[in-house]
Amino acid sequence: MTRTLVLLLLMWSAAGRTAGASTCSGTPGPSGTIDLKMGALTRTFVVRLPAKYDARMAGPVIFLFHPFGMNAQYMQGRVPIPRTWPEAIAVYPDGMPRFGAGGAQPAWQTKPGEQGDRDLVFFDAMLDWLRANHCFDEKQLFVMGYSNGAGLASVLACERAAIVAGVAIASGSPACTPAEPRPVILSHGLRDATIPYQRAVEAAAAWASRNGCRAPPKSGAPGCFVADSCSAAPVTLCTYDGGHEYNEPFTRALVEFLKMPHKQ
């Protein structure tokens, strides 16, 4: 990333924070597909507002990151938050091309510092756009990712721990050492040949240690299991008898988990 682009983003970010002070005045901002100009780049994301959105009442917001090679449209169909969590603002971002087995495909960074932190910068820009345009509760800001998108959700849990209130990880892999305790729910298939199930067990154990739990969640058997006696924040591991596909019941499980009051 060039120095000029960084300066432009910092200027744009400061302007967004200033404008965001009046976004709970009752006038809803734009929704649908948003084109965000970031220096020489244009990044896109989709905003889905609650059916009964009241721009005077601050509610939850959740960012949902798609798998490698997919896009926001795919993620909306796979994880239909507006139907499952009608009180929340749902944000479905589009990744940028990255080379993989099938050539250049939309994807996310999966480690801090990777790809010049392009997706951390994008997240910050989307958040400032939301602050400038919509009414939401910053203490109820959540991130969720599936597969490659789960890698970015994990990065955000580490690098943006001060603002991320909870994390949902589907078929993902640990991206970094958790910086602060946070509520985390994970989902993984026992027969996942793309990202082995053991990676979810390791991630659940790392979060259980960070969250002050006496023992990590039970693993190896289908069902959702909670880590034992967590002093800071809960950790739940949902196991299903399947592969790398998204387990649809996890959508309701993650919503119910994130909606619960948790220690912060």
C-alpha positions in Angstrom: 0.0 0.0 0.0 1.4 3.4 -1.0 1.9 6.2 1.5 -0.5 8.4 -0.6 -3.3 5.8 -0.2 -2.7 5.5 3.5 -2.9 9.2 3.9 -6.2 9.3 1.9 -7.6 6.6 4.0 -6.7 8.3 7.3 -8.3 11.6 6.0 -11.4 9.7 4.9 -11.6 7.8 8.2 -11.4 11.0 10.3 -14.2 12.5 8.3 -16.3 9.4 8.8 -15.9 9.5 12.6 -17.0 13.2 12.6 -20.1 12.6 10.5 -21.1 9.5 12.6 -22.1 11.6 15.6 -25.6 12.4 14.2 -26.5 9.0 12.7 -29.1 8.1 15.3 -31.2 11.2 14.3 -33.9 9.0 12.7 -32.9 9.3 9.0 -31.7 5.9 7.7 -28.7 5.9 5.4 -28.2 3.9 2.2 -28.4 0.1 2.0 -27.8 -2.6 -0.6 -24.6 -2.7 -2.5 -22.1 0.0 -1.5 -19.1 1.1 -3.5 -16.4 2.4 -1.3 -13.7 4.5 -2.9 -10.4 3.9 -1.2 -7.7 5.9 -3.0 -7.1 4.0 -6.3 -9.3 1.1 -5.1 -13.0 0.6 -5.1 -14.2 -2.0 -2.5 -17.8 -3.2 -2.3 -20.0 -4.5 0.5 -23.7 -5.2 0.9 -25.7 -3.7 3.8 -28.9 -5.3 4.9 -31.0 -3.3 7.3 -33.6 -4.7 9.7 -37.1 -5.0 8.3 -38.3 -2.6 11.0 -35.2 -0.5 11.1 -35.5 2.5 13.5 -32.6 4.9 12.8 -33.1 6.3 16.3 -32.4 3.0 18.1 -28.9 1.6 18.2 -28.9 -2.2 17.7 -26.3 -4.9 16.8 -24.3 -5.1 13.6 -22.5 -8.2 12.3 -19.9 -8.5 9.5 -20.0 -11.8 7.5 -17.0 -12.8 5.4 -17.4 -15.3 2.6 -15.1 -18.3 1.7 -12.4 -18.3 -0.9 -13.7 -17.9 -4.4 -17.2 -16.7 -3.3 -18.7 -13.3 -2.8 -21.2 -11.3 -0.7 -24.2 -12.7 -2.7 -23.2 -16.2 -1.9 -22.7 -15.4 1.8 -26.2 -13.8 2.0 -27.8 -17.0 0.8 -25.6 -19.3 3.0 -25.9 -17.2 6.2 -29.2 -15.3 6.0 -28.8 -13.1 9.1 -31.7 -10.8 8.2 -34.1 -13.8 8.5 -32.5 -15.3 11.6 -31.6 -12.1 13.5 -34.0 -9.4 12.2 -32.9 -6.8 14.7 -29.3 -6.7 13.4 -27.7 -4.7 10.6 -25.9 -7.3 8.4 -22.8 -6.4 6.4 -21.6 -8.8 3.7 -18.3 -7.6 2.2 -16.6 -8.7 -1.0 -13.0 -9.9 -1.0 -10.3 -9.0 -3.4 -8.6 -11.3 -5.9 -6.0 -13.6 -4.5 -4.2 -16.5 -6.3 -5.1 -20.0 -5.3 -5.6 -23.5 -6.9 -8.3 -22.1 -9.3 -6.3 -18.9 -10.2 -7.2 -15.4 -8.9 -10.3 -15.6 -6.8 -12.0 -13.3 -4.2 -10.4 -13.9 -0.9 -9.3 -12.5 2.5 -6.1 -12.1 4.4 -5.8 -14.8 7.1 -2.9 -13.6 9.2 -2.0 -10.2 10.7 0.3 -8.3 8.2 -0.6 -10.5 5.3 -1.5 -8.8 1.9 -0.4 -5.5 3.4 -3.3 -5.8 5.9 -5.6 -4.8 3.0 -8.6 -6.3 4.6 -8.0 -4.8 8.0 -7.9 -1.4 6.3 -11.1 -2.3 4.4 -12.8 -3.3 7.7 -11.9 0.0 9.3 -13.2 1.9 6.3 -16.5 0.0 6.3 -16.9 0.6 10.0 -16.3 4.4 9.5 -18.8 4.4 6.7 -21.4 2.7 9.0 -20.6 5.3 11.7 -21.3 8.0 9.2 -24.5 6.5 7.8 -26.3 4.3 10.3 -27.4 4.0 13.9 -25.8 1.0 15.7 -24.5 0.0 19.1 -20.7 -0.2 19.0 -20.8 -2.5 22.0 -22.7 -5.0 19.9 -20.3 -5.3 16.9 -19.7 -8.9 15.8 -17.7 -10.7 13.1 -18.4 -14.0 11.5 -16.5 -15.9 8.8 -16.7 -19.2 6.9 -13.6 -21.0 5.7 -11.2 -18.4 4.3 -13.5 -15.7 5.7 -13.1 -17.3 9.1 -9.4 -16.5 8.9 -10.2 -12.8 8.6 -12.7 -13.0 11.4 -10.0 -14.5 13.6 -7.6 -11.8 12.5 -10.1 -9.1 13.5 -10.7 -10.8 16.9 -6.9 -10.4 17.5 -6.2 -7.0 15.8 -9.5 -5.2 16.5 -10.2 -6.8 19.9 -11.1 -3.4 21.4 -14.2 -3.1 19.2 -15.2 -6.6 18.3 -17.7 -7.9 20.9 -18.0 -11.5 19.8 -16.7 -13.9 17.1 -18.2 -16.8 15.1 -15.9 -19.1 13.2 -17.2 -21.7 10.7 -14.8 -24.3 9.2 -11.8 -22.0 10.0 -8.3 -22.2 11.3 -6.5 -20.2 14.1 -5.0 -17.0 12.6 -3.2 -15.5 15.6 -2.9 -15.7 19.4 -6.0 -14.0 20.9 -5.2 -10.6 22.3 -8.1 -10.2 24.7 -10.9 -12.5 26.0 -13.9 -12.4 23.7 -17.0 -14.6 23.4 -16.3 -17.1 20.6 -18.4 -19.8 18.9 -16.9 -22.3 16.5 -18.3 -24.8 14.0 -16.4 -27.6 12.3 -17.0 -30.9 10.5 -15.4 -34.0 11.8 -14.6 -35.1 8.2 -13.3 -31.8 6.9 -10.6 -32.6 4.3 -9.8 -28.9 3.6 -9.2 -27.6 7.1 -8.8 -30.6 9.5 -11.1 -30.7 12.5 -8.1 -30.6 14.8 -7.6 -27.0 13.8 -10.9 -26.1 15.4 -10.0 -28.1 18.5 -6.8 -26.1 18.8 -8.6 -22.8 18.2 -11.2 -23.6 20.9 -8.4 -24.5 23.3 -6.5 -21.3 22.7 -9.7 -19.2 23.2 -10.6 -21.2 26.3 -7.2 -20.4 27.8 -7.5 -16.7 26.9 -11.0 -16.6 28.3 -10.0 -18.1 31.6 -11.9 -21.4 31.2 -11.2 -24.3 33.4 -11.3 -26.7 30.5 -11.9 -26.3 26.7 -15.2 -27.4 25.1 -15.8 -31.1 24.5 -14.7 -32.2 21.1 -15.0 -35.2 18.8 -18.7 -35.7 19.1 -21.6 -34.1 17.2 -23.3 -31.2 19.1 -22.5 -27.8 20.6 -20.4 -27.9 23.8 -19.4 -25.1 26.1 -16.0 -24.6 27.7 -16.0 -25.2 31.5 -16.2 -22.4 34.0 -15.0 -19.5 31.9 -14.2 -16.4 34.0 -13.9 -13.8 31.2 -16.0 -14.9 28.3 -17.6 -18.2 27.0 -16.3 -20.5 24.3 -18.6 -22.9 22.4 -17.5 -25.6 19.9 -20.2 -27.0 17.6 -19.2 -30.2 15.9 -21.1 -31.9 13.1 -20.6 -35.1 11.2 -19.7 -33.6 7.8 -17.0 -32.1 5.7 -16.0 -28.6 4.7 -19.5 -27.5 3.8 -21.3 -24.9 5.9 -23.6 -26.5 8.6 -26.8 -24.5 8.2 -28.0 -25.0 11.9 -24.9 -23.0 12.9 -26.6 -19.8 11.8 -29.2 -20.0 14.5 -26.6 -21.2 17.0 -24.3 -18.3 16.4 -27.1 -15.8 16.6 -28.4 -17.2 19.9 -24.8 -17.2 21.3 -24.0 -13.6 20.2 -27.3 -12.3 21.5 -26.6 -13.5 25.0 -25.2 -11.0 27.5 -21.5 -11.7 28.0 -18.8 -10.4 30.3 -16.6 -7.7 28.6 
